[in-house]
Amino acid sequence: DRLPFLIETTCFRVTQESITNILRHANASEVWITLTFMDSQLMLEIRDDGQGFELAEQLQQARGGQSLGLLSMHERATLAGGELKIETQSGAGTHIMLTLTIVDAPQPTPMETP
């Protein structure tokens, strides 16, 4: 069985944006990605050993129209009924945690093209 489309897409896009940010900015030597499913909770964790950043400063810049990646990750998590937490500080790497609840309700499926 597959996860609901919205959950799959949210996990993929948050992972994609996180890895893009790590490659562009973190100067990390290692990245860890963990996906855990327990009961009705799915947790995606992305962690790196890079240089970290000042989260409040980056969110403020994003709200001003610069680099919308962090805001889009938060927005995707919220739209999927989940929560995104980011723990980081300069010189200490970054830890991103996405928590989603899996509900046994019909979910939209991706549109197929002929």
Z-matrix of the N, CA and C atoms (Angstrom, degrees):
N
C 1 1.451
C 2 1.528 1 110.23
N 3 1.295 2 114.13 1 146.25
C 4 1.464 3 120.20 2 177.89
C 5 1.515 4 109.56 3 -99.75
N 6 1.305 5 114.40 4 159.48
C 7 1.458 6 120.49 5 172.70
C 8 1.526 7 108.31 6 -73.93
N 9 1.331 8 117.07 7 159.78
C 10 1.462 9 119.25 8 175.48
C 11 1.535 10 110.40 9 -56.83
N 12 1.313 11 115.50 10 145.57
C 13 1.467 12 121.97 11 -175.82
C 14 1.526 13 112.55 12 -53.35
N 15 1.326 14 117.55 13 -44.41
C 16 1.462 15 121.17 14 -178.86
C 17 1.529 16 110.90 15 -61.97
N 18 1.320 17 117.12 16 -39.26
C 19 1.476 18 121.38 17 179.06
C 20 1.529 19 110.04 18 -67.54
N 21 1.331 20 116.69 19 -47.37
C 22 1.471 21 120.39 20 178.34
C 23 1.524 22 111.51 21 -57.26
N 24 1.311 23 115.66 22 -47.49
C 25 1.466 24 121.10 23 -177.63
C 26 1.525 25 110.92 24 -64.14
N 27 1.315 26 116.77 25 -42.45
C 28 1.460 27 120.60 26 179.49
C 29 1.523 28 110.57 27 -62.08
N 30 1.320 29 117.37 28 -46.14
C 31 1.471 30 120.63 29 178.49
C 32 1.524 31 110.96 30 -61.00
N 33 1.319 32 116.51 31 -44.89
C 34 1.465 33 120.13 32 -179.70
C 35 1.522 34 111.28 33 -61.64
N 36 1.327 35 117.03 34 -48.40
C 37 1.478 36 120.35 35 -175.35
C 38 1.528 37 111.96 36 -68.61
N 39 1.324 38 118.02 37 -37.71
C 40 1.467 39 119.96 38 177.27
C 41 1.531 40 109.68 39 -66.15
N 42 1.327 41 116.90 40 -41.69
C 43 1.468 42 120.33 41 177.51
C 44 1.524 43 110.23 42 -63.68
N 45 1.317 44 117.02 43 -45.36
C 46 1.460 45 121.60 44 -179.66
C 47 1.531 46 111.47 45 -59.42
N 48 1.306 47 116.90 46 -47.56
C 49 1.467 48 120.66 47 -179.76
C 50 1.523 49 110.94 48 -65.53
N 51 1.324 50 117.01 49 -39.67
C 52 1.463 51 120.89 50 179.23
C 53 1.526 52 111.25 51 -62.53
N 54 1.322 53 116.32 52 -47.22
C 55 1.466 54 119.72 53 -179.86
C 56 1.527 55 110.94 54 -64.95
N 57 1.313 56 116.86 55 -39.57
C 58 1.465 57 120.21 56 176.18
C 59 1.523 58 110.73 57 -58.99
N 60 1.329 59 116.59 58 -45.46
C 61 1.468 60 120.24 59 179.35
C 62 1.525 61 111.54 60 -64.83
N 63 1.329 62 116.59 61 -40.21
C 64 1.468 63 120.09 62 178.61
C 65 1.523 64 110.21 63 -61.61
N 66 1.328 65 116.88 64 -46.22
C 67 1.469 66 120.37 65 -179.15
C 68 1.527 67 112.31 66 -64.93
N 69 1.316 68 116.90 67 -37.81
C 70 1.469 69 120.73 68 -176.53
C 71 1.522 70 113.52 69 -79.04
N 72 1.345 71 116.33 70 -36.23
C 73 1.458 72 118.55 71 -165.80
C 74 1.522 73 116.67 72 -125.58
N 75 1.323 74 119.39 73 -25.39
C 76 1.466 75 120.43 74 -165.37
C 77 1.518 76 115.17 75 -82.55
N 78 1.327 77 117.08 76 -25.57
C 79 1.457 78 119.86 77 -173.82
C 80 1.532 79 110.20 78 54.90
N 81 1.321 80 116.16 79 42.44
C 82 1.466 81 122.16 80 -177.03
C 83 1.525 82 110.52 81 -86.02
N 84 1.315 83 115.68 82 150.05
C 85 1.463 84 120.12 83 173.45
C 86 1.532 85 111.04 84 -100.92
N 87 1.344 86 117.01 85 -20.44
C 88 1.456 87 120.61 86 178.51
C 89 1.521 88 110.70 87 -140.76
N 90 1.342 89 114.13 88 147.64
C 91 1.464 90 122.28 89 176.30
C 92 1.519 91 107.37 90 -134.95
N 93 1.329 92 116.41 91 136.92
C 94 1.463 93 121.48 92 177.38
C 95 1.516 94 108.46 93 -121.21
N 96 1.332 95 116.16 94 132.82
C 97 1.460 96 121.87 95 176.93
C 98 1.526 97 107.18 96 -124.69
N 99 1.332 98 115.49 97 126.01
C 100 1.452 99 121.45 98 -178.84
C 101 1.524 100 108.90 99 -128.71
N 102 1.316 101 116.04 100 133.72
C 103 1.460 102 121.86 101 175.48
C 104 1.519 103 107.01 102 -121.95
N 105 1.325 104 116.36 103 118.84
C 106 1.458 105 122.39 104 -176.67
C 107 1.520 106 109.09 105 -121.42
N 108 1.329 107 115.97 106 134.07
C 109 1.461 108 121.07 107 178.02
C 110 1.517 109 107.90 108 -124.62
N 111 1.338 110 116.68 109 120.11
C 112 1.449 111 121.19 110 -179.70
C 113 1.525 112 108.60 111 -141.43
N 114 1.340 113 115.42 112 125.12
C 115 1.458 114 121.46 113 -175.33
C 116 1.526 115 108.22 114 55.83
N 117 1.313 116 118.20 115 -119.14
C 118 1.463 117 119.57 116 179.90
C 119 1.526 118 111.98 117 -108.01
N 120 1.324 119 117.00 118 14.05
C 121 1.461 120 121.52 119 -179.29
C 122 1.526 121 111.38 120 -106.68
N 123 1.310 122 115.48 121 133.22
C 124 1.451 123 121.66 122 173.96
C 125 1.532 124 106.56 123 -115.63
N 126 1.335 125 116.59 124 130.13
C 127 1.460 126 119.93 125 177.96
C 128 1.520 127 109.57 126 -124.06
N 129 1.309 128 115.46 127 125.42
C 130 1.453 129 123.51 128 175.23
C 131 1.523 130 106.66 129 -108.00
N 132 1.329 131 116.23 130 125.89
C 133 1.455 132 120.96 131 177.52
C 134 1.524 133 109.26 132 -123.16
N 135 1.316 134 115.25 133 133.96
C 136 1.456 135 122.00 134 176.61
C 137 1.522 136 105.75 135 -128.19
N 138 1.320 137 115.14 136 122.95
C 139 1.464 138 120.64 137 -175.27
C 140 1.521 139 108.60 138 -131.96
N 141 1.335 140 116.35 139 142.21
C 142 1.466 141 119.78 140 175.05
C 143 1.518 142 109.92 141 -135.69
N 144 1.328 143 115.14 142 162.97
C 145 1.458 144 120.96 143 178.92
C 146 1.528 145 110.80 144 -104.79
N 147 1.317 146 115.89 145 29.93
C 148 1.461 147 121.03 146 -176.64
C 149 1.510 148 113.50 147 -80.59
N 150 1.326 149 114.56 148 -162.83
C 151 1.458 150 121.27 149 -173.06
C 152 1.520 151 114.20 150 -80.42
N 153 1.332 152 118.24 151 -7.20
C 154 1.460 153 120.07 152 179.99
C 155 1.521 154 111.77 153 65.42
N 156 1.331 155 115.53 154 -175.38
C 157 1.465 156 120.24 155 179.91
C 158 1.517 157 108.65 156 -162.06
N 159 1.319 158 115.41 157 169.30
C 160 1.460 159 121.65 158 176.95
C 161 1.526 160 107.92 159 -87.53
N 162 1.321 161 116.54 160 104.70
C 163 1.462 162 122.32 161 -172.23
C 164 1.529 163 112.39 162 -59.80
N 165 1.324 164 117.71 163 -48.64
C 166 1.472 165 120.27 164 -177.80
C 167 1.524 166 110.92 165 -58.94
N 168 1.304 167 116.80 166 -40.69
C 169 1.466 168 121.31 167 179.73
C 170 1.529 169 110.98 168 -64.83
N 171 1.331 170 116.90 169 -43.40
C 172 1.469 171 120.47 170 -179.46
C 173 1.521 172 111.52 171 -67.64
N 174 1.342 173 117.53 172 -39.37
C 175 1.472 174 120.20 173 178.03
C 176 1.525 175 110.94 174 -65.40
N 177 1.319 176 116.83 175 -38.28
C 178 1.461 177 120.41 176 177.61
C 179 1.525 178 110.76 177 -63.87
N 180 1.331 179 117.27 178 -43.05
C 181 1.460 180 120.72 179 177.33
C 182 1.525 181 110.84 180 -62.96
N 183 1.338 182 116.71 181 -39.73
C 184 1.465 183 120.60 182 179.54
C 185 1.527 184 110.69 183 -64.39
N 186 1.327 185 116.63 184 -41.39
C 187 1.467 186 119.76 185 178.50
C 188 1.526 187 111.33 186 -64.51
N 189 1.330 188 116.21 187 -24.00
C 190 1.456 189 121.52 188 177.13
C 191 1.515 190 113.17 189 -85.14
N 192 1.344 191 116.78 190 3.70
C 193 1.458 192 120.56 191 176.16
C 194 1.507 193 115.05 192 100.78
N 195 1.327 194 117.88 193 -0.94
C 196 1.460 195 120.84 194 178.59
C 197 1.532 196 108.53 195 -95.72
N 198 1.284 197 117.56 196 137.14
C 199 1.463 198 123.59 197 171.97
C 200 1.530 199 112.54 198 43.99
N 201 1.289 200 116.21 199 86.47
C 202 1.459 201 121.72 200 -173.74
C 203 1.535 202 114.88 201 -86.77
N 204 1.318 203 117.81 202 4.98
C 205 1.462 204 121.15 203 -175.38
C 206 1.517 205 114.37 204 -56.82
N 207 1.333 206 117.78 205 -46.73
C 208 1.460 207 120.43 206 -179.36
C 209 1.522 208 111.22 207 -64.33
N 210 1.328 209 116.53 208 -41.99
C 211 1.467 210 119.06 209 178.47
C 212 1.519 211 111.84 210 -65.41
N 213 1.325 212 117.25 211 -38.26
C 214 1.464 213 119.38 212 -179.70
C 215 1.529 214 110.87 213 -66.90
N 216 1.336 215 117.58 214 -34.77
C 217 1.467 216 119.64 215 176.61
C 218 1.527 217 110.49 216 -64.69
N 219 1.329 218 117.19 217 -43.54
C 220 1.463 219 120.90 218 177.70
C 221 1.530 220 110.66 219 -62.77
N 222 1.323 221 115.88 220 -43.32
C 223 1.462 222 120.66 221 -179.14
C 224 1.529 223 111.35 222 -63.35
N 225 1.317 224 117.81 223 -44.10
C 226 1.464 225 121.37 224 178.40
C 227 1.525 226 111.28 225 -61.21
N 228 1.327 227 116.45 226 -42.76
C 229 1.462 228 120.57 227 178.99
C 230 1.527 229 110.47 228 -61.19
N 231 1.316 230 116.48 229 -45.47
C 232 1.462 231 121.18 230 -179.30
C 233 1.529 232 111.24 231 -63.85
N 234 1.332 233 117.22 232 -44.61
C 235 1.463 234 120.87 233 -179.89
C 236 1.530 235 112.44 234 -63.27
N 237 1.337 236 116.43 235 -27.74
C 238 1.469 237 120.81 236 178.30
C 239 1.527 238 111.56 237 -89.12
N 240 1.339 239 116.87 238 4.98
C 241 1.459 240 120.63 239 179.42
C 242 1.516 241 113.59 240 79.03
N 243 1.329 242 116.18 241 20.80
C 244 1.453 243 120.05 242 -176.43
C 245 1.510 244 113.21 243 -113.38
N 246 1.322 245 113.54 244 -167.74
C 247 1.458 246 120.86 245 -179.02
C 248 1.528 247 108.66 246 -137.17
N 249 1.319 248 116.03 247 137.04
C 250 1.457 249 121.74 248 177.08
C 251 1.517 250 108.60 249 -117.08
N 252 1.321 251 116.01 250 128.28
C 253 1.470 252 121.56 251 175.85
C 254 1.518 253 108.06 252 -120.82
N 255 1.312 254 115.67 253 140.34
C 256 1.458 255 121.41 254 177.29
C 257 1.520 256 107.74 255 -126.45
N 258 1.332 257 114.87 256 124.49
C 259 1.462 258 120.92 257 175.42
C 260 1.524 259 107.13 258 -115.54
N 261 1.317 260 116.43 259 123.16
C 262 1.460 261 120.94 260 -179.38
C 263 1.510 262 109.50 261 -163.49
N 264 1.305 263 114.78 262 158.28
C 265 1.460 264 121.95 263 168.67
C 266 1.514 265 107.43 264 -160.14
N 267 1.284 266 116.12 265 157.04
C 268 1.463 267 120.29 266 -177.38
C 269 1.521 268 110.27 267 -55.69
N 270 1.330 269 115.47 268 129.10
C 271 1.456 270 122.34 269 177.38
C 272 1.514 271 115.59 270 83.04
N 273 1.346 272 118.33 271 3.59
C 274 1.463 273 119.46 272 -172.84
C 275 1.525 274 114.46 273 -127.47
N 276 1.308 275 119.08 274 16.07
C 277 1.459 276 120.38 275 179.15
C 278 1.519 277 111.92 276 75.32
N 279 1.331 278 115.00 277 -175.41
C 280 1.457 279 121.60 278 -177.19
C 281 1.515 280 109.51 279 -138.07
N 282 1.338 281 116.07 280 143.49
C 283 1.458 282 123.21 281 177.48
C 284 1.522 283 107.32 282 -131.05
N 285 1.331 284 116.40 283 115.87
C 286 1.461 285 122.74 284 179.78
C 287 1.519 286 107.81 285 -109.73
N 288 1.342 287 116.25 286 130.04
C 289 1.460 288 121.71 287 -179.27
C 290 1.525 289 109.35 288 -126.56
N 291 1.304 290 115.69 289 120.10
C 292 1.459 291 122.25 290 176.07
C 293 1.518 292 107.55 291 -111.31
N 294 1.327 293 117.15 292 122.75
C 295 1.454 294 122.14 293 178.23
C 296 1.524 295 108.30 294 -116.72
N 297 1.333 296 115.43 295 127.98
C 298 1.462 297 121.49 296 -179.36
C 299 1.524 298 109.13 297 -130.72
N 300 1.323 299 116.08 298 145.20
C 301 1.451 300 121.47 299 175.48
C 302 1.515 301 108.23 300 -100.97
N 303 1.323 302 115.51 301 130.58
C 304 1.458 303 121.12 302 178.62
C 305 1.519 304 107.75 303 -92.92
N 306 1.319 305 115.84 304 120.88
C 307 1.456 306 122.10 305 -179.18
C 308 1.522 307 108.15 306 -109.69
N 309 1.303 308 116.87 307 137.43
C 310 1.469 309 121.08 308 179.64
C 311 1.527 310 110.75 309 -80.43
N 312 1.289 311 115.50 310 59.37
C 313 1.466 312 121.40 311 177.78
C 314 1.507 313 108.60 312 -120.09
N 315 1.321 314 117.60 313 152.54
C 316 1.468 315 119.12 314 177.42
C 317 1.525 316 110.53 315 -58.38
N 318 1.307 317 115.93 316 136.45
C 319 1.450 318 122.28 317 -179.37
C 320 1.524 319 109.20 318 -118.12
N 321 1.340 320 116.57 319 150.17
C 322 1.459 321 117.91 320 176.04
C 323 1.526 322 110.75 321 -63.97
N 324 1.298 323 116.27 322 144.85
C 325 1.450 324 120.66 323 178.18
C 326 1.516 325 108.43 324 -104.69
N 327 1.331 326 116.62 325 156.10
C 328 1.462 327 118.50 326 -179.83
C 329 1.528 328 110.10 327 -63.80
N 330 1.308 329 114.64 328 146.62
C 331 1.457 330 119.16 329 177.74
C 332 1.524 331 109.39 330 -74.93
N 333 1.304 332 115.94 331 136.98
C 334 1.463 333 120.61 332 179.17
C 335 1.519 334 108.69 333 -98.87
N 336 1.313 335 115.27 334 142.83
C 337 1.461 336 119.96 335 176.01
C 338 1.520 337 107.99 336 -106.27
N 339 1.311 338 116.65 337 143.51
C 340 1.478 339 118.72 338 -177.96
C 341 1.519 340 112.71 339 -67.47
